[in-house]
Amino acid sequence: MRTLSSLVVLFIGVTGCNVLNQLNQAVEEIAPSHLTCASNPEFVDGNLETESEFAVNGFVRKAYQVFDDKSRRITHAQRRYVTQIEGNRRTEAIIKLDVPTYVSYVEVYPASPRIPNFAMMTTTDDPPRFDVAFERVSDKQHQDIEGTKPVRFRIQREVLYLRMSADGIEDRQNSTRNPNSGVEIPLKGGVIREVKFFGRQAL
């Protein structure tokens, strides 16, 4: 009886180690040849020496505007400094895998010192419906990427399309001053060297 118990314990131990080893070996980098990004091919070209910038269409206008305070009997004109966004501050890029694939995590290699309000969403719908199909990635959702070290995002689901988005960055060095409209500051996108996908091997 004691021998049988020892064999059972040994079997469970060996089986457990094999399972752990398989789990550790089950995640590998998905080759860049399985990834495409129409707007920013450099994001997934497998070369950390190349980089690409999110495309953004918009600028920030800052100026004084006059407002009438009619809450009192006598109208008082007040000047307030107002910031307005012309166009769209938000920018995005979509990466497509060649087939739906279980993705454990994604690593983003930033080239900008800061990429604000970064977020990811995924879908397996093809073609994707932008209004309802994409599901949020909760890990580090809408957080700033600070610095140029790789940042890992847990995905843990099957993915066909991965949608990345971030806010544009004010390019104050190229701002222009207009006597009528105040200051206009163009928006530029964050820069990324590479986006690497890691998923399960077929066991």
Secondary structure as UniProt FT lines:
FT   HELIX           2..25
FT   STRAND          27..29
FT   HELIX           32..34
FT   STRAND          35..36
FT   HELIX           41..44
FT   TURN            48..49
FT   STRAND          52..53
FT   STRAND          58..69
FT   TURN            70..71
FT   STRAND          76..87
FT   STRAND          90..110
FT   STRAND          114..123
FT   TURN            130..133
FT   STRAND          135..136
FT   TURN            139..142
FT   STRAND          143..146
FT   STRAND          151..167
FT   STRAND          169..170
FT   HELIX           172..174
FT   STRAND          176..178
FT   TURN            179..181
FT   STRAND          182..188
FT   STRAND          191..200
//
